[in-house]
């Protein structure tokens, strides 16, 4: 296996290697952002579903409380 010295590379080779590395890191960063976006979207959907369930539960509780109150008022 040949060792390549950084000091024996030409400027064009160093520039090409740097561009390849930067493209690789940009691809990794874009994949990270896509994953973060997907996770945020899934969490937002979960929160929306949870808030709808809580709103329905609050309405049922309010209706039940109203019926119990009316029972004792007109008893």
N, C-alpha and C positions, 0 to 999 in steps of 0.2 A: 504494500500500500504506500503510495507516494504521499509525502507531506508537502503541502503547498504553503509556501511562505507568503504572508501578507505583503511583505516588502518586495517580492519579485513579481507581483501581479501588475499588469498594466493598468492604466487609469480606466480604460474601457472595461476591462474585466472586473475591476472593483466596482465601477458604476453599475454594471449588469448584475453583479451579485447583490448589491444594495437594493436595486430595483426589485429583484426577485424576492428578497427578504421583506421589503416593504409591502409588496403585493400579498405575500403570505400573511403578514400581520394584519393587513387591511381585511383580508378574507376572514381571518379569525375574529376580528372585531365586528364585522358585519354579521357573522354567524351568532356572535354573542348578543348583538342588538336584536336580531330576529328572535332569538330565544327569550330574551327579556321582554320583548313586545308580546310574544305569545303568552308568556306567563302572566303578564299584567292584564291581558285581555281575558284570560281564563279566570283570574282572580276577580276582575270586575264583573264578569257574568255570575260568578259564585256569590259575590256581595249583593248583586241585584236580586238573585233568586232568594237569598236569605232575607233581604229587606222586604220582599213581597210576602214571604211566609210570616214574618213578624207583623206586618201590617194586617194580614188576614187574622192572625191570632189575636191581635189587639181589638179588631172589630168584633170577633166572636166573644171575647172577654167583656167588652162593653155591652153587647147585646144581652149576654147572660146576667151581667150586673143589673141592667135595666129591668129585666124580667124579675129578678129576685127583689129589687126595690119595689116594683109595682105589686108584687105579691104581698109584701109586708105593709104597704100603704093601704091597699084595699082589702086586707084581711078582716 
